[in-house]
Amino acid sequence: MSSSESSKQDNKKKPFKRFGRKPEEEKKGIPMLRYGKGNNFYKFREALSEVMMEKYGNLGKLIDLERYYLPAIKFTDFEAMGYSEARIE
């Protein structure tokens, strides 16, 4: 090849190709937590919460509430058994 032929090949532009990255929404499970300015803490926290709720139930609410989940307790009618409200509390 002569120098003129090689310079013609160098001038040809390659077509633009996008990187083969998949959007993070398609990935299932918990993403790897990244450290630094461009971190993904909120996506990580949301995914962790979903997985914890599926796996552990009410204990998974710990991530969203940032405290232990205490379910509302409904007491039955103890007066029929001879107990008063003052005695229960």
N, C-alpha and C positions, 0 to 999 in steps of 0.2 A: 504494500500500500504506500502510496505517496503521501506527502504531507498535506496536500490539498484534499485528499479523500478522508484522511483522519480528522481534519478540521471540520468537514461537512458533517461527520457523524457526531462530533462534539456539540455542534450547534443545535442538534435535534433535542427538543425538550421532552422529558418523560411526562406521561399523564399523571395528574395528581391522584394519589391513592390515600384514602382515609385509613387511620390506624384501626386495627381489629379490636377495639375496646368495646365491651358490652356495657350498657347502662347499669348502674348499681341496683336499680329496682328489680332487674331480672334475677339477680343473685339471691339465693335463699340462704337463710341462716344469719349468723352474726358476722358483720364485716370486721376486718382487722382495724383496730383503733390506731389512727395516725397521730403522731405527736407533732406539735408545732403550731404555726400560725394558721395553716390551711387544714386544720384537723376535721374529722368527721364525727365529733362527739355526739351531736344530736341524732344523726342517723344510727350510730352505734347504740345509743341509749334506747331509741325507739325499737330497734330490732331485738335488743336484749330483753326489753319489756314483753314483746310479743312471744318470744320463745319461752320466757319464764312463766308467762300466764298459761301457755299451753301445757307446759311440763309440770308446774307446781301449783297451779290454781291461784288462790288468793294470796299466797306468799309472793307471787310474781308482781303484785301491786306495790311491793316495796320499792321498785325502781321508779314508778310514776309518782307515788305519793311522797317519797323520800322519808318515810316513816313506816312503822308496822301498821298493817291493816287490821282494824278491830271491827268485826261485824257487829251489827246491831243485835242485841239480845232481847228476845221477847219472852217475858215470863208468863207462865200460865196462871190461872186463877188459884192461888194458894189459900185463899180464904175458905174455900170449901174443905180444905184439909185441916183448918184450924189455925193457920198462920195469918198474922196481920202484916200490913205494908211496913209498919215501923220495925217489925222484927226481921223482915227480909233485908232491908237496907242496912 
